[in-house]
Amino acid sequence: MKARADDSFGHTDHPLIGRPVVDTRSLREGELRAVLIEESGARTAYIRGRDHREFETPVDCVRAAR
């Protein structure tokens, strides 16, 4: 996955963006809205939950919802 050339915010593409996902740490569900590459190099997923509040989790903890 590489960062988009026109994006200065560190966003990167991910195949699940815009799709229902589950955070395997908290078991919260929502829609994957963005994946950012932090300054440390960590990839963080931003998910909009069913309550319409956004939360973040490591990308490695995200899987497609069934």
Backbone as ProteinMPNN parsed JSONL, in Angstrom:
{"seq_chain_A": "MKARADDSFGHTDHPLIGRPVVDTRSLREGELRAVLIEESGARTAYIRGRDHREFETPVDCVRAAR", "coords_chain_A": {"N_chain_A": [[0.837, -1.175, 0.0], [0.625, 2.111, -0.915], [1.163, 5.59, -0.283], [-1.074, 8.086, -1.47], [-0.155, 10.168, -4.132], [-1.041, 12.82, -4.177], [-1.674, 13.482, -1.608], [-1.21, 15.108, 1.341], [-1.642, 14.491, 3.944], [-0.915, 12.02, 4.84], [-2.549, 9.902, 4.212], [-3.367, 6.62, 3.078], [-4.075, 4.117, 0.614], [-6.496, 1.484, 1.011], [-7.965, -1.717, 0.8], [-10.431, -2.025, 2.122], [-11.614, 0.427, 2.613], [-14.457, 2.395, 3.043], [-16.078, 0.272, 3.471], [-17.905, -2.078, 5.585], [-16.414, -2.888, 8.691], [-14.653, -4.639, 11.365], [-13.212, -3.926, 14.468], [-10.868, -5.838, 15.835], [-9.783, -5.746, 18.373], [-11.506, -4.314, 20.133], [-13.943, -5.195, 19.318], [-15.757, -3.51, 18.17], [-17.868, -2.281, 15.578], [-18.03, -0.78, 12.31], [-17.664, 1.636, 9.631], [-14.864, 1.671, 7.594], [-13.059, 4.531, 7.267], [-10.641, 5.861, 6.728], [-7.1, 5.354, 6.292], [-4.141, 6.077, 7.843], [-0.684, 6.894, 7.663], [1.326, 7.206, 10.289], [3.747, 9.503, 11.777], [5.574, 7.902, 13.066], [5.585, 5.706, 11.52], [3.696, 3.823, 11.913], [0.596, 2.345, 10.927], [-2.598, 3.601, 11.015], [-6.01, 2.963, 11.432], [-9.049, 4.603, 10.759], [-12.25, 4.517, 11.877], [-15.708, 4.847, 11.4], [-18.073, 4.475, 13.729], [-21.155, 2.708, 14.543], [-22.575, 4.513, 16.019], [-21.955, 6.838, 14.83], [-19.67, 8.095, 15.631], [-16.206, 8.627, 15.285], [-13.473, 6.375, 15.607], [-10.179, 5.152, 16.365], [-7.787, 2.639, 15.434], [-5.107, 0.23, 15.307], [-4.178, -0.782, 11.996], [-3.708, -3.48, 11.677], [-5.566, -4.639, 13.314], [-7.979, -4.661, 12.068], [-10.661, -6.094, 10.333], [-12.738, -7.363, 7.685], [-16.24, -6.987, 8.08], [-18.732, -9.464, 8.729]], "CA_chain_A": [[0.0, 0.0, 0.0], [1.434, 3.317, -0.956], [0.427, 6.837, -0.071], [-1.473, 8.776, -2.689], [0.805, 11.233, -4.449], [-1.599, 14.146, -3.947], [-2.185, 13.569, -0.243], [-0.197, 15.57, 2.285], [-2.046, 14.126, 5.295], [-0.44, 10.69, 5.16], [-3.534, 8.87, 3.883], [-2.933, 5.564, 2.176], [-5.179, 3.295, 0.134], [-6.742, 0.209, 1.692], [-9.085, -2.339, 0.085], [-11.676, -2.01, 2.887], [-12.131, 1.783, 2.82], [-15.842, 2.531, 2.628], [-16.781, -0.994, 3.711], [-18.1, -2.428, 6.998], [-15.279, -3.581, 9.288], [-14.677, -4.904, 12.803], [-11.962, -3.753, 15.204], [-10.752, -7.1, 16.57], [-9.418, -5.484, 19.781], [-12.666, -3.887, 20.925], [-15.113, -5.81, 18.687], [-16.653, -2.475, 17.649], [-18.066, -2.336, 14.137], [-18.285, 0.485, 11.65], [-17.186, 1.788, 8.262], [-13.489, 2.162, 7.507], [-13.087, 5.826, 6.593], [-9.316, 6.268, 6.264], [-5.907, 4.741, 6.87], [-3.056, 7.053, 7.831], [0.648, 6.482, 8.084], [1.769, 8.166, 11.301], [5.164, 9.859, 11.693], [6.353, 6.768, 13.572], [5.515, 4.642, 10.526], [2.545, 2.969, 12.225], [-0.598, 2.577, 10.119], [-3.765, 3.737, 11.884], [-7.305, 2.938, 10.752], [-10.102, 5.451, 11.325], [-13.51, 3.83, 11.633], [-16.911, 5.524, 11.898], [-18.906, 3.473, 14.377], [-22.607, 2.756, 14.341], [-23.072, 5.722, 16.686], [-21.446, 7.933, 13.987], [-18.434, 8.655, 16.186], [-15.03, 7.999, 14.711], [-12.458, 5.888, 16.527], [-8.994, 4.681, 15.641], [-7.192, 1.375, 15.866], [-4.072, -0.203, 14.353], [-4.702, -1.451, 10.814], [-3.617, -4.939, 11.864], [-6.715, -5.076, 14.114], [-9.185, -4.428, 11.278], [-11.043, -7.132, 9.373], [-14.047, -7.142, 7.072], [-17.386, -7.476, 8.848], [-19.451, -10.552, 8.031]], "C_chain_A": [[0.879, 1.235, 0.0], [0.558, 4.548, -0.782], [0.068, 7.441, -1.423], [-0.542, 9.956, -2.91], [0.276, 12.617, -4.11], [-2.044, 14.366, -2.511], [-1.085, 13.953, 0.737], [-0.527, 15.185, 3.72], [-1.606, 12.735, 5.694], [-1.449, 9.59, 4.913], [-2.923, 7.848, 2.942], [-4.152, 4.75, 1.761], [-5.284, 2.015, 0.942], [-7.968, -0.412, 1.023], [-10.424, -2.288, 0.827], [-12.242, -0.612, 3.127], [-13.536, 1.874, 2.224], [-16.676, 1.295, 2.875], [-16.955, -1.234, 5.211], [-16.926, -3.257, 7.515], [-15.516, -3.801, 10.775], [-13.282, -4.634, 13.348], [-11.833, -4.983, 16.098], [-10.315, -6.911, 18.016], [-10.647, -5.211, 20.624], [-13.965, -4.541, 20.472], [-16.152, -4.779, 18.25], [-16.713, -2.592, 16.136], [-18.325, -0.948, 13.587], [-17.77, 0.457, 10.229], [-15.769, 2.345, 8.285], [-13.485, 3.425, 6.667], [-11.732, 6.225, 6.028], [-8.249, 5.422, 6.938], [-4.788, 5.755, 6.718], [-1.76, 6.404, 8.246], [1.155, 7.569, 9.022], [3.258, 8.451, 11.123], [6.067, 8.729, 12.148], [6.411, 5.629, 12.563], [4.353, 3.695, 10.763], [1.375, 3.337, 11.317], [-1.815, 2.522, 11.03], [-5.027, 3.782, 11.036], [-8.283, 3.837, 11.503], [-11.438, 4.879, 10.887], [-14.647, 4.675, 12.191], [-17.843, 4.445, 12.428], [-20.377, 3.646, 14.08], [-23.229, 3.989, 14.984], [-22.598, 6.998, 15.98], [-20.26, 8.671, 14.594], [-17.267, 7.894, 15.613], [-14.088, 7.541, 15.808], [-11.306, 5.329, 15.708], [-8.471, 3.403, 16.264], [-6.069, 1.041, 14.891], [-4.706, -0.97, 13.187], [-4.696, -2.965, 10.975], [-4.794, -5.498, 12.654], [-8.038, -4.914, 13.365], [-9.412, -5.617, 10.346], [-12.417, -6.805, 8.827], [-15.129, -7.711, 7.983], [-18.093, -8.547, 8.045], [-20.895, -10.217, 7.854]], "O_chain_A": [[1.776, 1.372, 0.833], [-0.632, 4.537, -1.096], [0.816, 7.317, -2.392], [-0.188, 10.66, -1.964], [1.061, 13.508, -3.785], [-2.729, 15.349, -2.226], [-0.134, 13.196, 0.936], [0.231, 15.517, 4.631], [-1.903, 12.306, 6.809], [-1.244, 8.458, 5.35], [-2.071, 8.173, 2.115], [-5.148, 4.703, 2.484], [-4.296, 1.523, 1.487], [-8.919, 0.303, 0.71], [-11.465, -2.493, 0.203], [-13.269, -0.484, 3.793], [-13.776, 1.491, 1.079], [-17.857, 1.263, 2.529], [-16.229, -0.654, 6.018], [-16.495, -4.21, 6.865], [-16.438, -3.241, 11.368], [-12.287, -5.061, 12.763], [-12.619, -5.147, 17.031], [-10.462, -7.832, 18.819], [-10.821, -5.793, 21.695], [-14.978, -4.453, 21.166], [-17.302, -5.133, 17.988], [-15.73, -2.958, 15.491], [-18.78, -0.054, 14.302], [-17.475, -0.607, 9.684], [-15.505, 3.367, 8.918], [-13.861, 3.4, 5.495], [-11.662, 6.855, 4.972], [-8.464, 4.852, 8.008], [-4.513, 6.236, 5.618], [-1.735, 5.487, 9.068], [1.384, 8.706, 8.609], [3.95, 7.73, 10.405], [7.197, 8.605, 11.676], [7.193, 4.693, 12.725], [4.051, 2.856, 9.914], [1.189, 4.507, 10.98], [-2.04, 1.533, 11.727], [-5.114, 4.526, 10.059], [-8.333, 3.827, 12.733], [-11.726, 4.768, 9.696], [-14.568, 5.165, 13.318], [-18.34, 3.609, 11.673], [-20.789, 4.615, 13.442], [-24.282, 4.458, 14.552], [-22.815, 8.103, 16.476], [-19.888, 9.748, 14.127], [-17.317, 6.672, 15.467], [-13.917, 8.226, 16.816], [-11.443, 5.067, 14.513], [-8.68, 3.123, 17.445], [-6.078, 1.522, 13.758], [-5.662, -1.72, 13.382], [-5.581, -3.652, 10.464], [-5.003, -6.711, 12.665], [-9.105, -5.021, 13.969], [-8.496, -6.084, 9.668], [-13.174, -6.052, 9.441], [-14.961, -8.775, 8.58], [-18.054, -8.534, 6.814], [-21.649, -11.011, 7.29]]}, "name": "protein", "num_of_chains": 1, "seq": "MKARADDSFGHTDHPLIGRPVVDTRSLREGELRAVLIEESGARTAYIRGRDHREFETPVDCVRAAR"}
